[in-house]
């Protein structure tokens, strides 16, 4: 986690102070459950709850000697609790604490990411409505196709991120898991009702069966969801980058008064935020594979998964939060040039009506589809190569003039034909539950 690409609220979740606090909460909850079934005296539990505390620096100091982070943590707690510390960590193993704590950290992180997702979704909805009927040329393969609206482009992204919110809600439940089952998950030294108590107190679900650890397919599912979110972030970022190119100039990232675009060329106004989001998406997405590989552990467990979860796990989460926040800001402040959108539509010389013309010729019954396609294609290529107005070429063609009257030709070249269902599409999408 580097400060440049992390925000304070979510970064704190992955700092040692919060991790050890969660560890302590879990250990105390276990002690409470053990006291209820008579394994721990009430006086000992009171002492544990009153005097349990930790110091991150002291834990680090102890770990250098014992080479075990949980033991270092427990040793530090024992220094503050005294003799009653013998009741702490009774019948459980390190993974019970580490895995359950990780579940809580993932759940805490998910709440923040969902908040940012919702902000982005609302911003996309707002800007989509703003430009619902702002016409622009659609492109396939990067080539002029048929008209759409800029609002419809944004509405598609709105739907995409709404799907991610649904997925995140699902995977959040998948990783909100408690496992307090002992050395190889058999509950040999800890009663199952202890796990039930801890899970209820920490607002987690119980792992149906664990092998000391929570199965890593749950974590893979969570980080795969983040990878999908990252891909959609990049998808929108690339769209903005393409539309900001000098030859296109249909949109532009907001450029503040004192902002500089280039150290060498004062005229530059670069889409640096969208470019940054493209790079961050690559990093987030790259974490999905290691988390899938974490599923395949030796027998009941090993710790090959640990280094992945300690490093790229927090990084991917923090970067996802940052990227969503940045993208929301980009969308909110995006400068939309309606005039350039119309100019680019005009650059086509009306060629985007080629399909409409072909279908009309077929409808008249004078030509087969193959014949109509060939006629229109030849005229379109003339318009393209000679940079001539397509409608004028069509009007002067004898075959077409014998089939279509002037009014019919004019109707074919009316841009509103392409936009006639926009309202219905918006209504359909925005009324979805």
N, C-alpha and C positions, 0 to 999 in steps of 0.2 A: 504494500500500500504506500504510494507516494502522495504527498500532500497535494500536488498539482492536480491529480485526478481522483481525489477522494473528498467526501463531505463529512463533517464532524459527527453528525448524528449516527450514521451507519458505521463509520470507522470505529467509534467507541465500543460498538458491540464486539469487535474482534480484538480489542486491546486486552492485555493480561488482567487488568483490574476487573473487567466484566466477566471474563472467563472464570477467574477464581471465585468471584462472588457467586456465580451459578453453581460451581462445584460445591461451595459451602452450603448453599440453599438445598442442594440435593442430599448432601451428607446429613444435614439437620433433619430434613424430611424423613430420611431413613431411620434416624434415631427416634423421631416422634412415633413412627410406625412400630418400632421395636419396643418402645415404652408401653404402647397400647396393648401389646401381647405379652408383656411382663419380662422382656429380656433386658431392659434397662431400668434402673431405679428412677423415680420421679426427680429426686434430688440431683442425680447425675445429668439428666436431661436439662434441668434448669440451669445447671452450671455450664453445660455445653452451649446452650442457646445464649447465655449471658456473656460468656467469655471467648467464644470462638471468634477469632479475627486472624487476619493474615497480612503480611507485608511482602509485596512483590519482589523487592530487592533481597529480602531474607530468603524467600523461596529460591530465587536464582542462585544465591550463595550456597544453599544446602544442595541443590541439584548438581552443582559442579562436583560435589563430593559423592553423592549417592547415585548419580547418573539415571535418575528416574523422577519425572516431574510430579506424578501423583504422590509418591512417597515424600518428596520434598515439601509438597503442599501440606500433607498430613503431619509431618514433623513440625512444621511451623505452627500449625493449629495446636498441636500437643503442647508446644512451649507456652501457649497462652491459656490453655484449658487445664493442664495439669493431669492428675491421675485418672480423672474421668475420661480422658481422651482415648482410653482403651476400648470404650464402647463405640467410638467413631469408626466407620468403615467395616463394621462387623458383618462377616459373611459375604461381602461383596468384593468385586474386582475392579481394577482401574477402568476397564472398558465400560462398566456400568455407569461410572461417573462421567467419563469423557464423552461417550456416545450420547447419553441423555442430555448433557450440557450442549453438545453440538446441535442436537435437535432444537433446543431452546434458542440458540444463536441463529440458526437457520430460520426459525419461526419469527424471531425478532426482526431479522433482516427482510424477510418476505413482506412483513407489514409495511415497512418503509418503501420497498420497491413497488408494492401495490399502490401506495399513495402516489408515487411518481408516475406510475402507469395511468392512473385515473386522471391525473393532471394533464398528461399528454393527450389522452383520449378526449377530454373536454376541450382542449385547445384545438385539436384537429376538427372536432365537431363545429366549433365556433368559426374557424377559418373556412371550413367547407361550406357552411351556410352563407358566409360572406361572399364567396365566389361561386355559388351554386350555378349561376347563369353567366359566368365569365368565360366566353368561348376561347378555346385554344386548339391548336392542331395536335391530334394524337399521333404517336409514332410507334411503329413496329420495326424492329431491327435498326432503330435509330433513324428510320426514313419516314417522311410524311405519310400519314395514313388517312384517317378521317377525323373530323372535328369531335372534340369532347368539351368538357368544361374543367377549369382548374379546380372547381369545387368537387367535381366527381373524382378527380385524382386523389384529393385529400380524403374524400369519403371512403375510398377503398382502403386507405391507410388507417382510418378510424376503425373500420371493421377488423382489419388485421390485428391491431393492438387490443381490441376488445376480446378477440380470441385468445390472445396471450394472457389477458387478465383471468379468463376462465381456466386456462391451463395452470396458471400460478396458484389460483385458489385450490385446485386439485392437488398439485404437488406439495403445497404447504401442508395439507392434511397428511400426505404420505410421509413427510419427514417429521411431523410433530409426534414423535414416538419416544416412549420411555422403555428402557430395558434395565431392570434390576434383577438379574437372574443368576449371578455368580459365575464361577470360573469357566465352565463350559456350557452355561445356560440351562442347567438341570435343577436349579433351586435347591441343591443339596444342603447348602449352608445358610440360605436365606428363604424365608417363607414367601410364596407367591402373593399373599395378601399385603406384604410390605410393598411390593411393586405396585399393586393396585392403589394403595394409599398415596405413594409418591406421585404416580401418574395423575391422580385426581387433583392433588394439591398443586401440581405444576401445570395443570390443564393440558395434559398430553394423553395420547392413546397408548395402550399397551401393545408391545410387540408380541404377536401371537406365539412365535417361537424364535428364539435367538440362539446363537452358538457362542455366547459370551458377548458378541457384538451385534449391533443392528445390521441387518443385511444391506449391503451397499447398493443394491439396485434402487433403493429409495433415494439415495443421494444422487445417483446417476440421473434419475428422472428429474430431480430438481435442477441440476446444472445443465441438463439438456434443454430444459425450459428456458433458462437464462440464455443459452446459445441461440435458441429460436428468436427470443426477444432481440438479441444482438443483431441477428440477420435482418430483422425487420427495421431496426434502427439504421443499419447500413443501406438497406433498400431505399428508404426515404432520403437519407443523406446523399446517395448517389444521384437520385432524381433532382435534388436541389443543385448539386454540382453541375450536372449536365445542363440544366435550365439556366444556370448563371454564366455559361460560357459566352465569350464575347460575340460569337456568331448567333447566339440565341437570345440571351438577355431578357428572358421572360420573368425571372425572379432574381432576387439578390438578397444575400444575408445582410442584415442591418449593419451599417458602417457608421460608427460613432464619430463625433466631430473631430476629435484629436487622434483617431485611429490611423495607423500607418499600414500600408499593404505590402511594401517592399522596401528593403534597405537601399536598393539601387534605382528602382523605377517609381517615382512618385505617383504615377497615374494608376497604379495597381490597386484593385479592390478584390481580394481573393476570398473564396469560400472556405476559409480556414477552419471554421467550426465543423462544417460537414465533412471536411477531409479528416479532421481529428476524430470524429465519430466513426468514420470508416475504419481507421486504425484501431480504435478501442474495441470495435466489434470483432475484429480479427482475434484479439487477445481473449475476449470473453468466450468466443466460440471455440477457441483452442482447448479450453478446459474440459469440454464435454467428453473427449476421448479418454483422458486419464481417469476421469470418474467412472467411465464404463469399464476401464481396465481394472479399477479397484474392486469390482464385483468378484473377480476370480482370485480369492485368497486361499491359502493353504489350510485344509482341514477346518477346524473350528475357528481359527483366526491366525493371522500374522499381523505385522505392522507395516507392510509395504504401502498400505493406503494412507498411513499417517502423514507422511511428508507432503503428499498431494493436498490433503485436506488442510494442512497448516499453512501452505504457501498459496497456491493458485486458487484455493477455495475462497478465502477472504478477498483476495485480489479481484476475482471475477464478480463477486457480489458487490463490492465497493464500486467497481468500474461500471456495472450495470446501473446502479443508482445514479452515478455521476452522468452517464451517457443519456439516460432518460431525462434527467433534469436539464441537461444542455440542449437536447433535442426539443423539449417543450419551449425553451427560450427562443431557439432558432425559428420554430413554427410561429410563435407569438409575434415575433418582430420581423418576419419575412416580408420583404418588399415585393409586391406583385405588380408587374408592369403590364397593364391591360392593353396599352397601345402597341407594345411589342408583340403581344400575343396576336393581335389583329394583323399586324404587319407580316408576321410569319404565316398566318393563314393566307394572306394575299400573295405571299411568295409562291404558293402552290399553283397560282394561276387558275384556281378552281378545280385542279386535278382530283381533289378529294371527293368529287361527285361522280367519279368514274363508275363505281359500283351501282349507284343510284341510276345512272344513265343506262347501264347494261340491263338492269332489272326491268326498267321501263320498256326497253326494246323487246325483251322477252315477253313481258306482260301483253304487249300489243299483238303478239302472235305471228309477227312477220319473220322472225328469225329464231333459229335454235339458240341454245345457250352458247355453243361453240362459235356460231356466226356472230352473235352479239358481242361476245368477249373479244373476238378478233377485230371487229370494227372499232370498238371503243379503245382497245389497246393501241391500234395504229394511230388513232387521233391523239391519244394521250402521249405517245412517244413524240409526235410532231410538236405538241405543246411543250413537252419537257426539253427536247433538243433545241428548239428554236426560241424558247422562252416567250411563247405566245399564249394569249388568253384562251383557255380551254373552251369556254362557252362560245366564243366567237368562231372557233374552229368547228365546233359542233353545229352551230347555226348554218354554216356555209357548206356543210356536207349534204350532198343530194340524197343519199340513202336515208339519212336520219330525218331530213326535212320532209321526205315523202311519208314518213311514219309518224313523226311527232310535229304538232303545231307549235307556234312561237310561245304560247302560254304554257304549254306542257314543258317546253325546254326551260323557260324561266322558273317554273316551279321546281324543276330538277335541281337548279342551282341556288335554291333558297336554303341558307344555312340553318334556318329554324327546323327544317326536316330532321336534321341530325340531333337536335336538342329537344325534340318533342316529348320524350319520356323522362327527362331529367327530374321533374317534380315527382313523378311516380316512384322513381328509383330512390330518391331521398326519403320519401314517405315510407317506403318499404323498409329501408335500412334503419331509420331513426325510430320506427315503431316496433322494431324487434326487441324481444325481451331477453 
